[in-house]
Amino acid sequence: MSDDLAEFRDEWRDAVAQLIARAWLDAEFKAALIADPHPHLHAVGLLFPDRYVVEFYEDSGAEPGDWHSIGRGSTAVHRFPIPPVPESLAASDEELGIDASALACCCPCASCTGAVSHQTWH
């Protein structure tokens, strides 16, 4: 795999993870993402043409990254389950023993820090 393709896939995974992390913290956003994901994908830089079927849906048995596509090309259906909120996001800053706002990075999922609370993003 070329470096450009690997970089694109990493950016794509990060963008989808950001959307799912935001859905964990904002029920209205989650409902909007499930109803029509295209504008939210575009907002994070993923430009799926409207002809592609993209689905976000709640799945209590899913794990982060359990994404898959069915089919190929423009007939593919891209499915992104929204797993249950990880326990680490349900913890408060006080419970974590940190000021998570000081750890905030460029992404709302805080994947680069590994520790963030629900309060940090509100």
N, CA, C and O atoms as a DFTB+ gen file, in Angstrom:
488 C
 N C O
     1  1       0.844      -1.168       0.000
     2  2       0.000       0.000       0.000
     3  2       0.896       1.239       0.000
     4  3       1.870       1.315       0.749
     5  1       0.555       2.196      -0.840
     6  2       1.367       3.407      -0.912
     7  2       1.182       4.232       0.354
     8  3       0.185       4.087       1.061
     9  1       2.151       5.097       0.632
    10  2       2.064       5.963       1.804
    11  2       0.866       6.894       1.715
    12  3       0.224       7.164       2.730
    13  1       0.546       7.397       0.504
    14  2      -0.598       8.288       0.330
    15  2      -1.896       7.578       0.672
    16  3      -2.753       8.152       1.343
    17  1      -2.055       6.351       0.229
    18  2      -3.268       5.587       0.511
    19  2      -3.374       5.283       2.002
    20  3      -4.453       5.386       2.585
    21  1      -2.268       4.914       2.611
    22  2      -2.268       4.639       4.053
    23  2      -2.621       5.910       4.831
    24  3      -3.380       5.854       5.799
    25  1      -2.078       7.041       4.417
    26  2      -2.376       8.311       5.074
    27  2      -3.859       8.658       4.914
    28  3      -4.500       9.105       5.866
    29  1      -4.399       8.452       3.710
    30  2      -5.818       8.710       3.471
    31  2      -6.685       7.839       4.375
    32  3      -7.643       8.328       4.974
    33  1      -6.360       6.568       4.477
    34  2      -7.143       5.657       5.321
    35  2      -7.074       6.059       6.791
    36  3      -8.071       5.975       7.509
    37  1      -5.895       6.498       7.240
    38  2      -5.762       6.961       8.620
    39  2      -6.626       8.197       8.858
    40  3      -7.308       8.289       9.879
    41  1      -6.603       9.147       7.924
    42  2      -7.423      10.350       8.059
    43  2      -8.907       9.996       8.055
    44  3      -9.690      10.577       8.807
    45  1      -9.289       9.050       7.215
    46  2     -10.666       8.602       7.103
    47  2     -11.121       7.974       8.421
    48  3     -12.204       8.283       8.917
    49  1     -10.297       7.099       8.982
    50  2     -10.630       6.457      10.262
    51  2     -10.748       7.493      11.374
    52  3     -11.660       7.421      12.198
    53  1      -9.822       8.464      11.398
    54  2      -9.858       9.505      12.427
    55  2     -11.138      10.333      12.326
    56  3     -11.750      10.654      13.344
    57  1     -11.543      10.677      11.111
    58  2     -12.743      11.483      10.914
    59  2     -13.990      10.734      11.371
    60  3     -14.844      11.315      12.040
    61  1     -14.106       9.460      11.023
    62  2     -15.261       8.664      11.451
    63  2     -15.244       8.517      12.974
    64  3     -16.293       8.594      13.614
    65  1     -14.076       8.308      13.550
    66  2     -13.969       8.198      15.009
    67  2     -14.404       9.495      15.681
    68  3     -15.041       9.457      16.734
    69  1     -14.074      10.635      15.095
    70  2     -14.505      11.926      15.645
    71  2     -16.030      12.021      15.653
    72  3     -16.625      12.465      16.635
    73  1     -16.654      11.606      14.561
    74  2     -18.110      11.664      14.489
    75  2     -18.754      10.756      15.538
    76  3     -19.725      11.144      16.187
    77  1     -18.221       9.570      15.699
    78  2     -18.767       8.640      16.682
    79  2     -18.550       9.174      18.097
    80  3     -19.443       9.075      18.938
    81  1     -17.378       9.737      18.365
    82  2     -17.119      10.309      19.690
    83  2     -18.085      11.451      19.986
    84  3     -18.587      11.571      21.104
    85  1     -18.339      12.277      18.999
    86  2     -19.292      13.372      19.206
    87  2     -20.698      12.816      19.435
    88  3     -21.447      13.350      20.253
    89  1     -21.059      11.755      18.724
    90  2     -22.366      11.126      18.902
    91  2     -22.519      10.578      20.322
    92  3     -23.617      10.598      20.878
    93  1     -21.432      10.091      20.907
    94  2     -21.487       9.585      22.279
    95  2     -21.859      10.699      23.254
    96  3     -22.524      10.455      24.261
    97  1     -21.430      11.911      22.951
    98  2     -21.587      13.026      23.881
    99  2     -22.788      13.907      23.598
   100  3     -23.155      14.728      24.438
   101  1     -23.407      13.760      22.441
   102  2     -24.468      14.670      22.029
   103  2     -25.581      13.873      21.340
   104  3     -25.457      13.486      20.178
   105  1     -26.658      13.640      22.074
   106  2     -27.756      12.818      21.548
   107  2     -28.401      13.436      20.310
   108  3     -28.797      12.713      19.396
   109  1     -28.510      14.752      20.271
   110  2     -29.091      15.410      19.094
   111  2     -28.202      15.197      17.872
   112  3     -28.688      14.923      16.775
   113  1     -26.900      15.325      18.080
   114  2     -25.969      15.095      16.969
   115  2     -26.066      13.646      16.502
   116  3     -26.070      13.381      15.300
   117  1     -26.143      12.704      17.449
   118  2     -26.235      11.294      17.080
   119  2     -27.471      11.047      16.218
   120  3     -27.395      10.349      15.206
   121  1     -28.595      11.611      16.610
   122  2     -29.827      11.435      15.832
   123  2     -29.666      12.021      14.426
   124  3     -30.119      11.425      13.449
   125  1     -29.027      13.178      14.327
   126  2     -28.812      13.804      13.017
   127  2     -27.837      12.979      12.173
   128  3     -28.028      12.835      10.965
   129  1     -26.799      12.443      12.805
   130  2     -25.824      11.612      12.097
   131  2     -26.481      10.349      11.560
   132  3     -26.210       9.938      10.432
   133  1     -27.333       9.739      12.353
   134  2     -28.031       8.531      11.921
   135  2     -29.022       8.859      10.799
   136  3     -29.149       8.099       9.839
   137  1     -29.716       9.981      10.918
   138  2     -30.733      10.358       9.925
   139  2     -30.126      10.717       8.573
   140  3     -30.656      10.323       7.534
   141  1     -29.023      11.458       8.577
   142  2     -28.390      11.893       7.323
   143  2     -26.910      12.165       7.575
   144  3     -26.549      13.280       7.951
   145  1     -26.051      11.173       7.376
   146  2     -24.636      11.337       7.706
   147  2     -23.841      12.221       6.741
   148  3     -22.796      12.749       7.122
   149  1     -24.305      12.391       5.519
   150  2     -23.498      13.086       4.514
   151  2     -23.031      14.486       4.931
   152  3     -21.844      14.775       4.780
   153  1     -23.895      15.373       5.447
   154  2     -23.378      16.697       5.810
   155  2     -22.347      16.643       6.933
   156  3     -21.435      17.469       6.983
   157  1     -22.489      15.678       7.827
   158  2     -21.544      15.560       8.942
   159  2     -20.210      14.985       8.458
   160  3     -19.147      15.377       8.940
   161  1     -20.275      14.060       7.510
   162  2     -19.049      13.543       6.896
   163  2     -18.328      14.663       6.157
   164  3     -17.110      14.798       6.267
   165  1     -19.068      15.456       5.413
   166  2     -18.469      16.572       4.673
   167  2     -17.823      17.569       5.632
   168  3     -16.762      18.120       5.338
   169  1     -18.465      17.801       6.785
   170  2     -17.945      18.765       7.756
   171  2     -16.574      18.365       8.310
   172  3     -15.789      19.224       8.712
   173  1     -16.289      17.054       8.330
   174  2     -14.978      16.598       8.817
   175  2     -14.041      16.227       7.667
   176  3     -12.996      15.610       7.876
   177  1     -14.429      16.612       6.455
   178  2     -13.539      16.436       5.313
   179  2     -13.694      15.155       4.533
   180  3     -12.889      14.890       3.640
   181  1     -14.706      14.339       4.834
   182  2     -14.938      13.117       4.067
   183  2     -16.035      13.393       3.047
   184  3     -17.184      13.646       3.408
   185  1     -15.677      13.342       1.798
   186  2     -16.612      13.710       0.752
   187  2     -17.132      12.488       0.020
   188  3     -16.790      12.251      -1.139
   189  1     -17.959      11.717       0.704
   190  2     -18.637      10.612       0.048
   191  2     -19.648      11.221      -0.916
   192  3     -20.466      12.035      -0.488
   193  1     -19.628      10.868      -2.183
   194  2     -20.673      11.361      -3.085
   195  2     -22.052      10.918      -2.569
   196  3     -22.184       9.864      -1.946
   197  1     -23.059      11.729      -2.836
   198  2     -24.413      11.427      -2.349
   199  2     -24.937      10.087      -2.849
   200  3     -25.826       9.503      -2.229
   201  1     -24.400       9.591      -3.959
   202  2     -24.887       8.304      -4.488
   203  2     -24.449       7.114      -3.627
   204  3     -25.009       6.025      -3.745
   205  1     -23.452       7.321      -2.767
   206  2     -23.014       6.254      -1.870
   207  2     -23.973       6.147      -0.695
   208  3     -24.430       7.158      -0.160
   209  1     -24.268       4.937      -0.303
   210  2     -25.089       4.717       0.879
   211  2     -24.144       4.619       2.074
   212  3     -23.263       3.761       2.125
   213  1     -24.350       5.515       3.024
   214  2     -23.543       5.545       4.237
   215  2     -24.512       5.475       5.406
   216  3     -25.463       6.251       5.485
   217  1     -24.263       4.542       6.307
   218  2     -25.155       4.338       7.445
   219  2     -24.386       4.404       8.763
   220  3     -23.387       3.708       8.946
   221  1     -24.858       5.236       9.668
   222  2     -24.437       5.206      11.063
   223  2     -25.646       4.676      11.829
   224  3     -26.777       5.077      11.557
   225  1     -25.414       3.781      12.778
   226  2     -26.506       3.195      13.537
   227  2     -25.989       2.764      14.900
   228  3     -24.809       2.449      15.059
   229  1     -26.885       2.752      15.880
   230  2     -26.504       2.299      17.214
   231  2     -26.415       0.780      17.226
   232  3     -27.251       0.089      16.644
   233  1     -25.375       0.269      17.907
   234  2     -25.199      -1.178      18.027
   235  2     -24.546      -1.464      19.374
   236  3     -23.355      -1.214      19.564
   237  1     -25.328      -1.984      20.295
   238  2     -24.823      -2.231      21.650
   239  2     -23.743      -3.308      21.706
   240  3     -23.029      -3.411      22.704
   241  1     -23.614      -4.107      20.655
   242  2     -22.594      -5.152      20.631
   243  2     -21.342      -4.770      19.865
   244  3     -20.401      -5.559      19.774
   245  1     -21.322      -3.567      19.313
   246  2     -20.181      -3.140      18.492
   247  2     -19.023      -2.662      19.361
   248  3     -19.203      -2.260      20.510
   249  1     -17.852      -2.719      18.785
   250  2     -16.624      -2.180      19.370
   251  2     -16.164      -1.035      18.480
   252  3     -16.471      -1.030      17.288
   253  1     -15.432      -0.058      19.030
   254  2     -14.896       0.993      18.159
   255  2     -14.103       0.383      17.005
   256  3     -13.271      -0.502      17.203
   257  1     -14.373       0.865      15.820
   258  2     -13.671       0.382      14.635
   259  2     -14.341      -0.782      13.928
   260  3     -13.804      -1.288      12.942
   261  1     -15.497      -1.221      14.402
   262  2     -16.226      -2.326      13.749
   263  2     -16.969      -1.816      12.513
   264  3     -18.186      -1.969      12.414
   265  1     -16.254      -1.223      11.590
   266  2     -16.867      -0.640      10.401
   267  2     -16.669      -1.580       9.240
   268  3     -15.683      -2.316       9.188
   269  1     -17.601      -1.560       8.309
   270  2     -17.449      -2.420       7.144
   271  2     -18.251      -1.876       5.962
   272  3     -19.144      -1.043       6.114
   273  1     -17.904      -2.369       4.809
   274  2     -18.606      -2.026       3.584
   275  2     -19.137      -3.304       2.961
   276  3     -18.515      -4.364       3.033
   277  1     -20.300      -3.172       2.351
   278  2     -20.910      -4.291       1.640
   279  2     -20.988      -3.872       0.184
   280  3     -21.552      -2.824      -0.131
   281  1     -20.433      -4.670      -0.698
   282  2     -20.419      -4.318      -2.116
   283  2     -19.147      -3.578      -2.489
   284  3     -18.224      -3.443      -1.686
   285  1     -19.122      -3.100      -3.734
   286  2     -17.937      -2.403      -4.234
   287  2     -18.351      -1.163      -5.009
   288  3     -19.459      -1.064      -5.538
   289  1     -17.416      -0.223      -5.054
   290  2     -17.619       0.970      -5.861
   291  2     -18.842       1.768      -5.449
   292  3     -19.163       1.869      -4.265
   293  1     -19.516       2.329      -6.428
   294  2     -20.646       3.215      -6.135
   295  2     -21.878       2.474      -5.642
   296  3     -22.852       3.107      -5.232
   297  1     -21.856       1.144      -5.672
   298  2     -22.996       0.384      -5.146
   299  2     -22.738      -0.107      -3.721
   300  3     -23.583      -0.788      -3.139
   301  1     -21.596       0.229      -3.164
   302  2     -21.261      -0.222      -1.814
   303  2     -22.099       0.505      -0.775
   304  3     -22.479       1.662      -0.954
   305  1     -22.376      -0.198       0.311
   306  2     -23.016       0.379       1.487
   307  2     -21.941       0.414       2.570
   308  3     -21.383      -0.622       2.933
   309  1     -21.657       1.602       3.080
   310  2     -20.633       1.786       4.112
   311  2     -21.358       1.918       5.450
   312  3     -22.148       2.841       5.649
   313  1     -21.079       0.974       6.375
   314  2     -21.808       0.893       7.638
   315  2     -20.882       1.189       8.812
   316  3     -19.803       0.610       8.936
   317  1     -21.330       2.107       9.673
   318  2     -20.562       2.541      10.834
   319  2     -21.411       2.407      12.090
   320  3     -22.211       3.294      12.391
   321  1     -21.249       1.299      12.837
   322  2     -22.009       1.179      14.080
   323  2     -21.483       2.147      15.134
   324  3     -20.282       2.404      15.218
   325  1     -22.390       2.669      15.923
   326  2     -22.021       3.521      17.052
   327  2     -22.102       2.635      18.288
   328  3     -23.197       2.316      18.753
   329  1     -20.941       2.234      18.827
   330  2     -20.948       1.343      19.996
   331  2     -21.351       2.102      21.259
   332  3     -21.444       3.329      21.245
   333  1     -21.587       1.379      22.342
   334  2     -21.895       2.042      23.610
   335  2     -20.741       2.962      24.026
   336  3     -19.591       2.753      23.640
   337  1     -21.069       3.967      24.811
   338  2     -20.074       4.917      25.305
   339  2     -19.053       4.177      26.163
   340  3     -19.437       3.465      27.091
   341  1     -17.751       4.331      25.871
   342  2     -16.734       3.692      26.720
   343  2     -16.795       4.251      28.142
   344  3     -17.108       5.424      28.349
   345  1     -16.497       3.410      29.096
   346  2     -16.536       3.836      30.501
   347  2     -15.637       5.038      30.757
   348  3     -15.964       5.875      31.599
   349  1     -14.522       5.145      30.059
   350  2     -13.608       6.265      30.298
   351  2     -14.245       7.602      29.946
   352  3     -13.876       8.622      30.527
   353  1     -15.187       7.626      29.015
   354  2     -15.871       8.872      28.679
   355  2     -16.959       9.197      29.682
   356  3     -17.360      10.354      29.809
   357  1     -17.435       8.202      30.388
   358  2     -18.479       8.429      31.372
   359  2     -17.902       8.976      32.674
   360  3     -18.647       9.478      33.515
   361  1     -16.592       8.885      32.849
   362  2     -15.952       9.359      34.071
   363  2     -15.825      10.880      34.053
   364  3     -15.674      11.484      32.991
   365  1     -15.888      11.484      35.216
   366  2     -15.700      12.930      35.316
   367  2     -14.210      13.225      35.415
   368  3     -13.406      12.333      35.688
   369  1     -13.849      14.489      35.190
   370  2     -12.455      14.897      35.343
   371  2     -11.957      14.580      36.750
   372  3     -10.828      14.126      36.932
   373  1     -12.816      14.825      37.743
   374  2     -12.440      14.571      39.126
   375  2     -12.157      13.087      39.355
   376  3     -11.187      12.731      40.025
   377  1     -13.014      12.219      38.794
   378  2     -12.818      10.771      38.933
   379  2     -11.522      10.325      38.262
   380  3     -10.846       9.412      38.737
   381  1     -11.182      10.987      37.140
   382  2      -9.945      10.637      36.444
   383  2      -8.716      11.192      37.152
   384  3      -7.596      10.738      36.918
   385  1      -8.933      12.182      38.023
   386  2      -7.817      12.789      38.738
   387  2      -6.991      13.718      37.867
   388  3      -5.800      13.911      38.113
   389  1      -7.623      14.298      36.845
   390  2      -6.906      15.197      35.940
   391  2      -7.811      16.341      35.525
   392  3      -9.025      16.299      35.725
   393  1      -7.205      17.356      34.949
   394  2      -7.962      18.395      34.261
   395  2      -7.839      18.062      32.788
   396  3      -6.875      18.458      32.132
   397  1      -8.820      17.332      32.267
   398  2      -8.741      16.839      30.898
   399  2      -8.736      17.963      29.879
   400  3      -8.291      17.752      28.751
   401  1      -9.214      19.152      30.233
   402  2      -9.188      20.255      29.277
   403  2      -7.757      20.609      28.900
   404  3      -7.509      21.102      27.800
   405  1      -6.823      20.363      29.795
   406  2      -5.416      20.638      29.494
   407  2      -4.839      19.630      28.514
   408  3      -3.791      19.868      27.915
   409  1      -5.525      18.501      28.352
   410  2      -5.039      17.461      27.450
   411  2      -5.669      17.543      26.063
   412  3      -5.274      16.809      25.157
   413  1      -6.639      18.425      25.895
   414  2      -7.375      18.492      24.639
   415  2      -6.428      18.742      23.472
   416  3      -5.507      19.555      23.550
   417  1      -6.683      18.024      22.399
   418  2      -5.872      18.186      21.201
   419  2      -6.767      18.652      20.066
   420  3      -7.830      19.227      20.304
   421  1      -6.358      18.415      18.877
   422  2      -7.091      18.887      17.713
   423  2      -8.343      18.088      17.428
   424  3      -9.153      18.516      16.605
   425  1      -8.540      16.957      18.062
   426  2      -9.699      16.127      17.737
   427  2     -10.590      15.934      18.958
   428  3     -10.089      15.805      20.076
   429  1     -11.913      15.913      18.755
   430  2     -12.805      15.765      19.886
   431  2     -12.804      14.383      20.516
   432  3     -13.350      14.202      21.605
   433  1     -12.199      13.400      19.848
   434  2     -12.182      12.069      20.451
   435  2     -11.008      11.905      21.393
   436  3     -10.961      10.928      22.141
   437  1     -10.053      12.835      21.381
   438  2      -8.870      12.820      22.239
   439  2      -8.106      11.511      22.131
   440  3      -7.563      11.016      23.118
   441  1      -8.068      10.957      20.936
   442  2      -7.372       9.686      20.748
   443  2      -5.883       9.811      21.030
   444  3      -5.225       8.814      21.328
   445  1      -5.350      11.011      20.940
   446  2      -3.915      11.183      21.180
   447  2      -3.584      11.208      22.669
   448  3      -2.427      11.018      23.044
   449  1      -4.585      11.440      23.525
   450  2      -4.306      11.488      24.955
   451  2      -4.714      10.215      25.662
   452  3      -4.080       9.815      26.637
   453  1      -5.768       9.574      25.180
   454  2      -6.246       8.363      25.810
   455  2      -7.046       8.602      27.063
   456  3      -7.613       7.657      27.611
   457  1      -7.115       9.831      27.538
   458  2      -7.882      10.117      28.742
   459  2      -8.646      11.414      28.554
   460  3      -8.065      12.475      28.331
   461  1      -9.933      11.305      28.646
   462  2     -10.771      12.488      28.522
   463  2     -12.123      12.169      29.148
   464  3     -12.576      11.025      29.112
   465  1     -12.744      13.149      29.703
   466  2     -14.045      12.922      30.310
   467  2     -15.144      13.561      29.501
   468  3     -14.886      14.365      28.604
   469  1     -16.345      13.209      29.814
   470  2     -17.528      13.772      29.179
   471  2     -17.573      15.287      29.395
   472  3     -18.000      16.024      28.506
   473  1     -17.136      15.759      30.568
   474  2     -17.206      17.181      30.892
   475  2     -16.307      18.018      29.993
   476  3     -16.610      19.184      29.740
   477  1     -15.231      17.462      29.517
   478  2     -14.269      18.208      28.721
   479  2     -14.900      18.795      27.477
   480  3     -14.510      19.879      27.043
   481  1     -15.856      18.112      26.898
   482  2     -16.389      18.542      25.613
   483  2     -17.697      19.288      25.743
   484  3     -18.370      19.527      24.740
   485  1     -18.076      19.661      26.952
   486  2     -19.302      20.440      27.142
   487  2     -18.988      21.785      27.713
   488  3     -19.894      22.585      27.943
